[in-house]
Amino acid sequence: MQPRRRFKGNKAAAGKAPEVLPTPPEKFRQIDKLIAAGRYDEAVDKLRKLDEIEPDSADILRRLFSSAMDLGDWSTALGAGERLVLLEPDDPDCRFSLVKIYIAQSHAMHAMQHIKTLLDRWPTEKKLGDIKGLYDAVNADFDSNRRMSSFSEQDFFEVVYQNEETQILMAQGDCVEARRVALETIDLYPTFMPARNNLAEIAIMTADYAEARRINRLALEAEPDNVHALHLAIRLARLAFESADVVKDLAARLISSGQNAERKQYKVMEGLTFAGDSQGAIDIFQQMNVRELDDDTRAVVWHYAAVAYANLGDRDRAARLWRDAHRYDPGNRLFKENLEDLKKPEGERHGAVAFEITSLLPSSVIDELARLANKHDTKDEKAPHSTAAYIKSVIDAQPIMSTVLPAILDLCDSSTISLFSELLRGTEDPRIRDYACQFVLGKRGSDKLRFTIQATLSDIGYPFDATVKVWVKGKQHEVSLMGCEINYEKMVQFPPDVDELASPAFDLLMAKKYVRAEKALRAAVARFPEYPSLWNNLAASLEAQGKRDEAMEILEQVHERFPDYLFGRTALSVRFAAQGRLDEAKALLLPIKLQGKLHITEFLAVATAQMDIISRDPEAHASDMEMWLNMVEKAAPDYARLDYYLDLYDLKLMDEAVSTRKGRRRSSRDLA
């Protein structure tokens, strides 16, 4: 996460024919109103479009430069400001502003270049009082850093200037030019490590992760304690889903690094946040003099500290830090959304969000995912029509997708997790599926999000234990989770001679003609007694007529004779639950959940049996039923009995609300 938003700078639209533009006053009328109203983001968007059409307009660049500065979009501001200086070299105001931005962005050599020009050309300018102070400070830092290096004064200025130029180009998204400048720097100064770190960063930005790891490995071989190289190594390890031990070792090396790097503590905090080392991040934060940092960096440091405190359960301190960060940078979405998340009730709270997805993956990868998603949604004949084919196309296009999910689960927001969780269907790595299971069983994420990921894992046959402890509304509850692959193909139950008797009988049962169905089914079981489905449906016809004892006797006999028959187990479980024999009802279902594949009719039988038990169990929670309802709605949205179970769910919620109110009244009396 950078200390400010950085957007791609503007370039002239090569080869574009100029469009007919309105007269200057009309052209800027709407834009000037947006600027006056403080709607700088809209103004910048419109000015960018004008700039593409008319790239040499000082009027456009002046407004773009000013609006981008007000927005805090330093990359766009720098790009517009440098071009404006070339168009209006005799105007010192733009140079003054550029100096302040370069200083704030730690681009001291670029600032120095403009400071020298200002001192040479406008020695009597009133604003030079501030500039002289900046010049002295930058010059002192320059001399101090140069003396610690092996470069001459001229070489040091050149290498630092080129390094800054690379970083500016990277911030503007111009990876081709940034890579060219970085390689040129390495050719001239092979031992200059920042250029190598920049190259690794550029490789990440262009989704060339193999190249990024190669460059990073060479950098660490040359300088094992290099703070920036270790920070990148942690980031790459998280993206590649390296083992926890590898990440932990890199984090320990980062903390103990003896390198006196610029903004070392800030980079260490960011690296530890990537690594998930909350206590380590807090330890570094407590050593920092945050007040010495510039406003933007200070806000981000507070954010990282808030994430760490929130992860360790100190929500009050996290809230204070996020409020401080938001005050210094009110446009940062993460600060605001983390504060809002803290106010949510247990069960709806997501947990600390450390990074935007763009801090983990380059925009090219995210754009590719969006492109494939749009293609998947179209009616294009060449588009993949199945979810499995779509997920495969995503991973084939961007292999990093198959390993990035654990980092996203730990560090990103719920909407990003929801989008990327579908990648579980395309990865065969059991470690990643296990990590997603840990997320389901952990406290991070809302109840709804964790149940959604659990349903995805169930769809792909993840083998959950029969019963597990999950967090629901801030408390742990023991629940049953399905781990099966659902099959929708037509189920063939009987050979032709059996089906000749069974089908008409089943049709009568479905038509609620229970007496005639009973007669037909008795004839069928008399001829084919070895088919448990015939017996099970006979019991159903008797139950529907109120002959419960006889139906129960048949169900028990079926289970005794055919213990592996799923529908016999579920039917008997429902009857036990109705009689209040809940432990026996639950025990009947346990072996079923260990199966790897279920037909949709089998799944619905198990799900409805589970919901029957939950609706009658005073120890069960409505959230337990909600989990099953979510799976049923996803697997069979047109299921005929879905409304019935939704009503049972509503009744369960009402029972819990009444119980909670009674408990509160009892607590009040106890206190009195």
URWO-V994252 format. One record per residue. PSI is psi as a letter, one per 20 degrees, with the letter a starting at -180 (NA if undefined). NEAR is the number of other C-alpha atoms within 12 Angstrom. D_FIRST is the distance of its C-alpha to the first C-alpha in whole Angstrom. Layout:
PSI | NEAR | D_FIRST
PSI | NEAR | D_FIRST
This chain:
p | 33 | 0
q | 29 | 4
i | 35 | 7
r | 33 | 8
q | 32 | 9
p | 30 | 10
q | 30 | 13
p | 27 | 16
r | 35 | 19
q | 37 | 22
q | 25 | 25
q | 23 | 29
o | 18 | 30
p | 12 | 32
j | 9 | 36
p | 13 | 35
p | 12 | 39
p | 16 | 38
q | 14 | 38
p | 11 | 41
q | 15 | 39
r | 11 | 40
q | 9 | 42
g | 17 | 39
g | 14 | 40
h | 12 | 39
h | 20 | 36
i | 24 | 34
g | 18 | 36
h | 18 | 34
g | 31 | 30
h | 28 | 32
g | 18 | 32
g | 21 | 29
g | 28 | 28
h | 18 | 30
i | 15 | 29
j | 19 | 25
m | 21 | 24
h | 29 | 22
g | 27 | 20
h | 23 | 24
g | 32 | 25
g | 39 | 22
g | 28 | 23
h | 28 | 27
h | 40 | 27
g | 36 | 25
g | 25 | 27
h | 33 | 30
h | 35 | 28
h | 26 | 29
h | 24 | 32
m | 26 | 33
i | 31 | 31
k | 24 | 33
o | 25 | 33
h | 27 | 33
g | 27 | 33
g | 37 | 30
h | 40 | 28
g | 36 | 29
h | 36 | 28
g | 47 | 25
g | 42 | 24
g | 36 | 24
g | 36 | 23
h | 41 | 19
g | 35 | 19
h | 26 | 20
h | 30 | 18
j | 32 | 15
n | 36 | 15
h | 42 | 15
g | 36 | 15
g | 43 | 18
g | 44 | 19
g | 45 | 20
g | 41 | 21
g | 44 | 24
g | 42 | 24
h | 35 | 25
h | 31 | 28
h | 33 | 29
h | 29 | 30
h | 19 | 32
h | 20 | 34
m | 20 | 35
i | 20 | 35
j | 15 | 37
o | 21 | 35
i | 31 | 33
g | 27 | 31
h | 35 | 28
h | 39 | 28
g | 35 | 28
h | 34 | 25
g | 39 | 23
g | 39 | 24
h | 32 | 22
g | 37 | 19
h | 35 | 19
g | 29 | 19
h | 27 | 16
j | 35 | 14
k | 31 | 16
m | 32 | 18
h | 35 | 21
h | 34 | 24
h | 36 | 23
g | 39 | 24
h | 36 | 27
g | 26 | 28
h | 36 | 28
g | 39 | 29
g | 26 | 32
g | 25 | 33
g | 35 | 33
h | 26 | 36
g | 15 | 38
h | 17 | 38
m | 24 | 38
i | 17 | 39
j | 14 | 41
p | 18 | 38
h | 15 | 37
i | 21 | 34
i | 27 | 34
g | 18 | 34
h | 19 | 30
g | 34 | 30
h | 28 | 32
g | 18 | 30
g | 29 | 27
g | 30 | 29
g | 20 | 31
g | 20 | 27
g | 31 | 26
h | 24 | 29
g | 16 | 29
g | 22 | 26
g | 29 | 27
g | 20 | 30
g | 14 | 29
h | 22 | 26
h | 22 | 29
h | 14 | 31
i | 15 | 29
r | 19 | 29
j | 15 | 32
q | 22 | 31
r | 18 | 34
g | 19 | 33
g | 15 | 33
h | 18 | 31
g | 26 | 28
g | 28 | 28
g | 26 | 28
h | 35 | 25
h | 36 | 23
g | 29 | 23
h | 34 | 23
g | 37 | 20
g | 30 | 18
g | 37 | 20
g | 37 | 18
h | 35 | 15
g | 37 | 16
h | 34 | 17
g | 34 | 14
h | 33 | 12
i | 30 | 15
j | 29 | 15
m | 26 | 19
h | 33 | 18
g | 19 | 22
h | 22 | 23
g | 33 | 20
h | 33 | 21
g | 23 | 24
g | 33 | 24
g | 39 | 22
h | 29 | 25
g | 23 | 27
g | 32 | 26
h | 25 | 26
g | 15 | 30
h | 18 | 30
m | 25 | 29
h | 18 | 28
j | 20 | 27
o | 31 | 24
h | 34 | 22
h | 36 | 18
h | 38 | 20
h | 41 | 20
h | 41 | 16
g | 39 | 16
g | 43 | 18
g | 41 | 17
g | 42 | 13
h | 39 | 16
h | 31 | 17
g | 37 | 14
h | 33 | 14
j | 28 | 17
k | 31 | 18
m | 25 | 20
h | 35 | 19
g | 21 | 22
h | 22 | 22
g | 31 | 18
h | 31 | 20
g | 24 | 23
g | 30 | 21
h | 39 | 19
g | 25 | 23
h | 23 | 24
g | 32 | 22
h | 29 | 22
h | 15 | 26
g | 18 | 26
n | 24 | 24
h | 24 | 24
j | 28 | 22
o | 36 | 19
g | 40 | 16
h | 42 | 14
h | 44 | 16
h | 46 | 16
g | 40 | 12
h | 45 | 13
h | 44 | 16
g | 43 | 14
g | 43 | 12
h | 43 | 15
g | 36 | 17
g | 39 | 15
h | 39 | 15
j | 32 | 19
l | 32 | 20
r | 24 | 21
q | 22 | 23
h | 21 | 22
h | 15 | 24
g | 21 | 22
g | 32 | 19
g | 27 | 20
g | 21 | 22
h | 38 | 19
g | 39 | 17
g | 25 | 21
h | 29 | 21
g | 42 | 18
g | 35 | 19
j | 21 | 22
p | 25 | 21
j | 17 | 24
p | 22 | 22
m | 18 | 21
q | 22 | 18
p | 18 | 17
k | 25 | 14
g | 30 | 15
h | 37 | 14
g | 42 | 11
h | 38 | 10
g | 48 | 12
g | 46 | 11
g | 46 | 8
g | 43 | 10
h | 44 | 12
g | 46 | 10
g | 45 | 10
i | 44 | 14
j | 38 | 14
n | 35 | 16
g | 34 | 16
h | 27 | 19
g | 32 | 18
g | 39 | 15
g | 35 | 17
g | 20 | 20
g | 31 | 17
g | 35 | 16
i | 19 | 20
i | 17 | 21
q | 22 | 18
n | 16 | 20
h | 26 | 17
i | 15 | 20
i | 13 | 20
q | 23 | 16
r | 24 | 15
g | 24 | 15
g | 35 | 11
h | 31 | 10
g | 34 | 12
g | 35 | 11
h | 42 | 8
g | 49 | 10
h | 45 | 12
g | 50 | 10
g | 50 | 9
g | 48 | 13
g | 43 | 14
g | 48 | 13
g | 41 | 15
g | 34 | 18
g | 35 | 18
h | 33 | 18
j | 24 | 21
j | 20 | 23
m | 22 | 22
h | 26 | 21
g | 19 | 23
h | 24 | 21
g | 34 | 18
g | 31 | 19
g | 25 | 20
g | 33 | 16
h | 42 | 15
g | 28 | 18
g | 27 | 17
g | 36 | 14
h | 30 | 15
h | 21 | 18
h | 26 | 16
m | 31 | 14
i | 24 | 16
i | 24 | 14
o | 31 | 11
h | 23 | 12
g | 36 | 10
g | 38 | 12
g | 26 | 15
h | 30 | 15
g | 37 | 15
g | 34 | 18
h | 23 | 20
h | 29 | 19
h | 33 | 21
i | 19 | 24
q | 19 | 25
q | 16 | 28
q | 22 | 28
h | 28 | 28
i | 24 | 26
p | 32 | 23
g | 40 | 20
r | 44 | 18
p | 45 | 14
o | 46 | 11
h | 46 | 8
q | 37 | 6
q | 31 | 7
h | 32 | 10
i | 26 | 9
i | 33 | 6
g | 40 | 9
q | 40 | 12
q | 29 | 12
h | 23 | 14
h | 23 | 17
g | 30 | 17
g | 28 | 16
h | 20 | 19
g | 23 | 22
g | 32 | 21
h | 19 | 22
g | 20 | 25
h | 28 | 26
g | 26 | 26
h | 18 | 28
h | 24 | 30
h | 25 | 31
i | 18 | 32
r | 15 | 34
j | 11 | 38
p | 12 | 38
h | 10 | 40
i | 13 | 38
q | 19 | 35
p | 22 | 35
i | 21 | 36
q | 16 | 36
g | 23 | 32
g | 20 | 33
h | 22 | 33
g | 29 | 30
g | 32 | 28
g | 28 | 30
h | 29 | 29
g | 35 | 25
h | 29 | 25
h | 20 | 28
h | 22 | 26
n | 28 | 22
h | 26 | 23
h | 33 | 20
h | 39 | 20
i | 34 | 23
i | 37 | 20
i | 39 | 17
g | 42 | 18
g | 39 | 18
h | 45 | 14
g | 43 | 14
h | 47 | 17
h | 41 | 15
i | 43 | 11
r | 38 | 12
r | 33 | 14
h | 34 | 18
h | 20 | 18
g | 30 | 16
g | 33 | 18
g | 26 | 21
g | 25 | 21
i | 37 | 20
h | 41 | 22
i | 35 | 25
i | 41 | 24
h | 43 | 26
i | 36 | 29
i | 31 | 28
p | 31 | 28
j | 20 | 30
o | 20 | 28
h | 21 | 30
h | 22 | 27
h | 33 | 25
h | 35 | 27
h | 23 | 28
g | 30 | 24
h | 44 | 24
g | 36 | 27
h | 26 | 26
g | 35 | 23
h | 36 | 26
i | 33 | 28
a | 30 | 25
i | 35 | 24
q | 41 | 21
q | 43 | 21
r | 36 | 24
g | 36 | 27
g | 32 | 28
g | 36 | 25
h | 38 | 26
h | 41 | 29
g | 33 | 28
h | 41 | 27
g | 42 | 30
h | 39 | 32
g | 37 | 30
g | 40 | 31
g | 41 | 34
h | 33 | 35
j | 31 | 34
k | 28 | 36
p | 36 | 34
m | 29 | 37
q | 33 | 36
r | 24 | 38
g | 24 | 41
q | 23 | 39
r | 23 | 36
p | 22 | 34
q | 34 | 32
p | 32 | 30
o | 35 | 31
k | 25 | 31
j | 22 | 29
q | 17 | 33
p | 21 | 33
q | 24 | 36
p | 20 | 38
r | 33 | 38
p | 40 | 39
p | 42 | 37
p | 43 | 38
n | 34 | 37
r | 33 | 39
p | 27 | 39
p | 30 | 41
p | 21 | 44
j | 17 | 45
q | 10 | 48
p | 9 | 51
p | 13 | 53
o | 13 | 56
h | 16 | 58
q | 19 | 62
r | 14 | 64
g | 11 | 66
h | 13 | 69
g | 25 | 67
h | 23 | 65
h | 20 | 68
h | 26 | 69
g | 36 | 65
g | 25 | 64
h | 23 | 67
g | 34 | 66
h | 30 | 63
g | 22 | 63
h | 24 | 65
g | 30 | 63
h | 18 | 60
j | 15 | 63
k | 19 | 64
m | 21 | 67
h | 27 | 67
g | 24 | 71
h | 23 | 71
g | 34 | 68
g | 35 | 69
g | 26 | 73
h | 29 | 71
h | 39 | 69
h | 26 | 71
h | 22 | 73
g | 32 | 70
h | 28 | 70
h | 18 | 73
h | 19 | 73
m | 22 | 70
i | 21 | 69
j | 18 | 67
o | 27 | 64
h | 34 | 62
h | 35 | 60
g | 41 | 64
g | 43 | 64
g | 42 | 61
h | 37 | 62
g | 44 | 65
h | 40 | 64
h | 40 | 61
h | 37 | 65
g | 31 | 66
g | 29 | 64
h | 23 | 63
j | 21 | 67
j | 15 | 67
m | 19 | 68
h | 22 | 65
g | 18 | 68
h | 21 | 69
g | 28 | 65
h | 30 | 64
g | 22 | 66
g | 33 | 66
g | 39 | 62
h | 28 | 63
g | 22 | 65
g | 33 | 62
h | 26 | 60
g | 17 | 62
h | 19 | 64
m | 22 | 60
h | 21 | 58
j | 19 | 55
o | 30 | 56
g | 33 | 52
h | 38 | 54
g | 41 | 56
g | 39 | 54
h | 42 | 52
g | 42 | 55
h | 43 | 57
g | 39 | 53
g | 38 | 53
g | 34 | 57
g | 30 | 56
g | 29 | 53
h | 24 | 56
j | 20 | 58
j | 20 | 56
m | 19 | 56
h | 29 | 52
g | 21 | 52
h | 21 | 54
g | 31 | 52
g | 34 | 49
h | 25 | 50
h | 35 | 52
i | 42 | 48
g | 29 | 46
h | 23 | 48
g | 37 | 47
i | 35 | 43
i | 23 | 43
q | 27 | 44
h | 23 | 42
q | 24 | 43
q | 31 | 45
q | 25 | 46
h | 26 | 45
h | 24 | 48
g | 32 | 48
g | 37 | 44
h | 37 | 46
g | 31 | 48
g | 41 | 46
g | 42 | 44
h | 37 | 47
g | 39 | 48
g | 44 | 45
h | 46 | 45
g | 41 | 48
g | 45 | 48
g | 39 | 45
h | 37 | 47
i | 31 | 50
o | 27 | 48
h | 17 | 47
i | 20 | 45
r | 28 | 43
q | 37 | 40
h | 35 | 39
h | 36 | 36
g | 40 | 38
h | 38 | 40
h | 36 | 36
g | 38 | 35
h | 42 | 38
g | 37 | 38
g | 32 | 35
g | 37 | 36
g | 37 | 40
h | 23 | 38
h | 23 | 36
h | 29 | 39
m | 24 | 42
i | 16 | 41
j | 12 | 45
p | 23 | 46
h | 14 | 49
j | 21 | 49
g | 27 | 45
h | 17 | 46
g | 17 | 48
h | 31 | 45
h | 27 | 43
g | 20 | 46
h | 26 | 46
g | 32 | 43
g | 21 | 43
h | 20 | 46
g | 30 | 44
g | 24 | 41
g | 17 | 44
g | 22 | 46
h | 22 | 43
g | 16 | 42
g | 14 | 46
h | 17 | 46
g | 14 | 43
g | 14 | 45
g | 14 | 48
h | 14 | 46
h | 14 | 44
g | 14 | 48
g | 13 | 49
h | 12 | 46
g | 11 | 48
h | 10 | 51
g | 9 | 50
h | 8 | 49
NA | 7 | 52
